[in-house]
């Protein structure tokens, strides 16, 4: 449980810093996945669009992270900024899960 007695910059650092790191981690994994796998359930254009959105989100998160660090953890991030990143990570998870399910189905021997 978080200590509500933390000074505001420390509270922001405790919450926001790991969240931004998590976004960067998942966007990097998603970018690598989209660059190396051919997803047969997406058109090439859909896959390219998803990759472009992930790449753009990576840039946005890195910029936010740099601003956060440059201000000594003195600024927060609006929920309206975080939500699209969260939704994009969730979309990437769903795509990866579908890919893995289809891969496992293809590898299951028929009896």
N, C-alpha and C positions, 0 to 999 in steps of 0.2 A: 504494500500500500504506500502511496506517495505521502510524504511529509508536507502537509499544507502550510507549515511554518517556514518552508524554504523561501529565501528572498526570490522575487520574481525572476531575475535572470537565471538563477540556479534552477528554478522550476522549469523555465523554458528549455534550458540546456538538458535537464533530465528527461523531458518529454520529446522535444523536437529533434535534438541531435540524433538519437537512435532511430527515430522515425524516418528522417531524411536518409540515413545510412541504409535502412531497410529498403526504401524506394530505389536507391541506387543499385543495391544488390539484385533486386528482382528485375529491374529494367535491364541490367547488364545480362543476366541469365536469359531473359526473354529475347533480347537483341541477338545474342549468340545463337539461340535456338532458331529464331526466324531467319537468320542468315545461313544456317547450315542444313536445315531440314526442308524438304518439299512437302507441304501439307496438301494432300489430295482433296480434302474437304473444303479448302479455300481456293478461290481462283488466284492466279498469280497477282492480279491487281489487289485483291483483298489482303493477301499476305504482305505485299509491298506497302499498302496503306497502313496496316497494323505496325509494320516495322518502322515506318516514318513517324507514326504517333509515339512509339516507344522511344525512338531517337530524340524526338522533340521533348518528350517528358524528361528524359535523362538530362538534356541541356538545361531545362527549367529547374530541375532539382539541384543540379550542380551549382547553378547561379544562386539559388536560394541558400544553399549550404554556404557558399562563399560570402554572401551578404550577412548571414547569421554569424559566421566566424569573424568577419571584419568588424562587426558592431559589438563584439564581445558578448554575444548571446543576449543582446538587448532588444531584439525585434522578434515578433512572432510571425506566424503565417496564417492567413485567413482560411477558414474551413472551406470556403468556396474555391480556394486554390488547391487544397489537399484532396478534395473529393474526386476530381477528375483523375488524379494520379492513382488513387485507391481503386476507382472503377477500372482503370486501364490495367492495373496489376491483376485484378480479379478476372478480367477478360483474358489476359495472357495465361493465367492459371487454367482457365476453362479450355483454352485452345490446346495447351500442353497435355491436359488430362485426356482430352478427346484423342489426341495423337497417340498417347500411350495406350489407351484402350483399343484403338484400331490396330496398333502394332501387336499387342498381345493377342488379339483375335486372329490376325494373319499368321501368327506363329503357333497357334494351337492346332495340333494334328487332328484331322477329322477321323472319326471312328466309323 
